[in-house]
Amino acid sequence: MRILLVEDEHLIARFVSRGLRAEGYTTSIAADGHEAVEHLSNEPCDLMILDLMLPGLDGLSVLRHAVTHNADVPVLVLSARTGVATKVEALDAGARDYLAKPFALDELLARVRVLLRAGAGPSRTGAANGPALALDGRTRSIAGRDGRVVHLSEREYALLEYLVRSRDEVVSRERILNAVWDYQFDPRSNVVDVYVARLRRKLESEAVIETVRGGGYRLVPC
């Protein structure tokens, strides 16, 4: 599961992101409202954790954009604004839940689990797993059709999860770098090609990662 964390306080964003990753989730971080909207437009996610007090575009505006353009993505507001009126406004605007700062990480994780379970309808499950792949984020493994279990490294799993989310769509190397490596690599790097080759060897008959000349890659479950 991929979670978009919209938080401008670096220490909080880092703390929450590490906690989510320890639970097996993949995270992306946006430090302001405009960056959050860009993420929602370009990268698929299963949940957004949203601060309200953001530079540039405020959190309520991001929330309304998400409800309008990404209605299937649940939003958990995580904010230091604790007034009842603010909570009501955010919930009325479309937030699924509201947690006030300061907060306990265990409670945040519990709320995340509830929201993801509630949002896992047939179409979302199909998009995440496909007909031949069953992904387990906690163990970073795949259960194949023949019962064998394939274990992946953290980055291999993140890459496969992104390809599964974008199933039947051609995704460029640049998009993969942005989504899986968090802008840490030069676009000219061959790191994507190296990890695709690793996945191909491990997946064998479970799926095919096609190379589309001039476009990028596309996952085709067998």
C-alpha positions in Angstrom: 0.0 0.0 0.0 1.3 3.5 -0.9 0.6 6.4 1.4 1.1 10.1 0.6 2.2 12.1 3.6 1.6 15.8 3.3 3.5 17.5 6.1 5.8 20.5 6.1 7.5 19.9 9.4 10.5 17.8 8.4 10.9 16.0 11.8 7.2 14.9 11.9 7.3 13.8 8.3 10.4 11.7 8.9 9.0 10.2 12.1 5.7 9.2 10.6 7.3 8.0 7.3 9.6 5.7 9.2 6.8 4.3 11.3 4.7 3.6 8.2 7.6 2.0 6.4 8.3 -0.2 9.4 4.7 -1.5 9.0 5.3 -2.4 5.4 3.8 0.6 3.7 5.4 2.6 0.9 5.5 6.4 1.5 5.9 9.5 -0.5 6.2 12.9 1.2 4.9 16.3 0.0 6.1 19.4 1.9 3.5 21.8 0.7 0.0 21.9 -0.8 1.1 22.4 -4.4 3.5 19.4 -4.2 0.7 17.3 -2.8 -1.7 18.1 -5.7 1.1 17.2 -8.1 1.6 13.9 -6.4 -2.1 13.1 -6.5 -2.1 13.9 -10.2 0.9 11.9 -11.2 1.4 9.0 -8.7 -1.2 6.5 -7.4 -1.7 6.2 -3.7 -4.1 4.3 -1.4 -4.3 6.9 1.4 -3.3 10.5 2.1 -2.3 11.7 5.5 -2.8 15.5 5.4 -1.7 18.4 7.6 -3.9 21.5 7.4 -1.4 24.2 7.9 0.7 24.0 4.8 2.8 26.6 2.8 1.5 27.6 -0.6 -1.8 25.8 -0.9 -3.6 25.1 2.5 -4.6 21.7 3.6 -8.4 22.2 3.2 -7.8 23.2 -0.5 -5.7 20.1 -1.0 -8.5 18.0 0.7 -11.2 19.5 -1.6 -9.0 18.8 -4.7 -8.5 15.2 -3.6 -12.2 14.7 -3.0 -13.0 16.1 -6.5 -10.2 14.4 -8.5 -9.2 11.4 -6.4 -12.4 10.4 -4.7 -11.3 6.8 -4.0 -8.3 7.9 -1.9 -9.3 8.2 1.8 -7.8 11.2 3.6 -6.7 11.2 7.2 -6.2 14.7 8.6 -3.3 15.0 11.0 -3.3 18.6 12.4 -2.4 20.7 15.4 -5.7 22.6 14.9 -7.9 21.0 17.5 -11.0 23.2 17.4 -14.3 21.5 16.9 -15.2 23.9 14.0 -12.0 23.0 12.2 -12.7 19.3 12.6 -16.2 19.6 11.4 -15.1 21.7 8.4 -12.5 19.0 7.4 -14.9 16.1 7.9 -17.6 17.9 5.9 -15.1 18.6 3.2 -14.5 14.9 2.7 -11.9 13.8 5.2 -12.5 10.2 6.5 -10.8 10.7 9.8 -9.2 13.5 11.9 -6.3 13.0 14.4 -5.0 15.9 16.5 -1.3 16.6 17.2 0.4 15.7 19.4 -0.4 12.1 18.6 0.7 8.5 19.4 2.2 6.7 16.5 0.3 3.5 17.4 -3.0 5.3 17.2 -2.1 6.8 13.9 -1.2 3.4 12.5 -4.4 1.9 13.8 -6.4 4.6 12.1 -4.5 4.0 8.9 -5.3 0.3 9.0 -9.0 1.0 9.5 -9.1 3.4 6.6 -7.2 1.0 4.2 -9.4 -1.9 5.1 -12.5 0.2 4.5 -11.2 1.3 1.1 -10.1 -2.1 -0.2 -13.0 -2.8 -2.5 -12.9 -5.3 -5.4 -11.5 -2.8 -7.9 -8.7 -1.6 -5.6 -7.8 -5.2 -4.6 -7.6 -6.1 -8.3 -5.5 -3.1 -9.1 -3.1 -4.0 -6.3 -2.7 -7.7 -6.8 -3.8 -8.6 -10.3 -5.0 -12.0 -11.3 -1.7 -13.8 -10.7 0.1 -11.9 -8.0 -0.6 -11.7 -4.3 1.6 -9.1 -2.6 2.4 -9.1 1.1 3.8 -5.8 2.3 4.7 -7.0 5.7 7.0 -9.7 4.5 7.8 -8.1 1.1 6.9 -11.3 -0.6 4.8 -12.7 -3.4 2.7 -15.8 -3.3 2.7 -17.4 -6.7 0.0 -19.5 -8.3 2.0 -22.7 -7.7 2.3 -21.9 -4.0 5.9 -20.8 -4.0 6.8 -17.7 -2.1 9.2 -15.1 -3.6 11.0 -12.8 -1.2 12.0 -9.4 -2.4 14.3 -6.6 -1.1 12.6 -3.4 0.0 13.4 -1.6 -3.2 12.4 -4.6 -5.4 9.1 -4.8 -3.6 8.4 -1.0 -4.0 9.2 -1.2 -7.7 6.9 -4.2 -8.2 4.1 -2.6 -6.2 4.3 0.5 -8.3 4.2 -1.5 -11.5 1.2 -3.5 -10.2 -0.5 -0.2 -9.3 0.1 1.0 -12.9 -0.9 -2.4 -14.4 -1.5 -2.2 -18.2 -0.1 1.3 -18.3 3.4 2.1 -19.7 5.4 4.0 -17.0 8.6 5.8 -17.9 11.9 5.4 -16.0 11.6 9.0 -14.8 8.2 8.3 -13.2 9.5 5.1 -11.6 12.5 7.0 -10.2 10.3 9.6 -8.7 7.9 7.1 -7.2 10.3 4.4 -5.9 13.5 6.3 -5.3 12.0 9.6 -4.1 14.0 11.8 -6.5 17.3 10.5 -5.2 18.9 9.4 -8.5 19.9 11.2 -11.7 17.3 10.5 -14.5 20.2 9.1 -16.6 20.9 6.4 -14.0 20.4 2.8 -15.1 19.2 1.8 -11.6 15.6 1.1 -12.9 16.9 -1.2 -15.6 19.0 -3.1 -13.0 16.1 -3.6 -10.6 13.7 -4.6 -13.5 16.2 -7.3 -14.5 16.3 -8.6 -10.9 12.5 -8.7 -10.7 12.3 -10.6 -14.0 14.6 -13.3 -12.7 12.6 -13.6 -9.5 9.1 -13.5 -11.0 9.8 -16.1 -13.7 6.3 -17.3 -14.7 4.2 -15.1 -12.4 4.3 -12.0 -14.6 6.1 -10.3 -17.5 7.7 -6.9 -17.3 7.6 -5.6 -20.9 10.0 -3.0 -22.2 8.2 -0.5 -24.4 10.7 1.2 -26.7 10.7 4.9 -26.0 8.1 4.6 -23.3 9.3 2.6 -20.3 7.9 -0.5 -18.7 4.6 -2.3 -18.4 3.6 -5.2 -16.1 1.6 -8.0 -17.7 0.5 -10.7 -15.2 0.6 -14.2 -16.8 
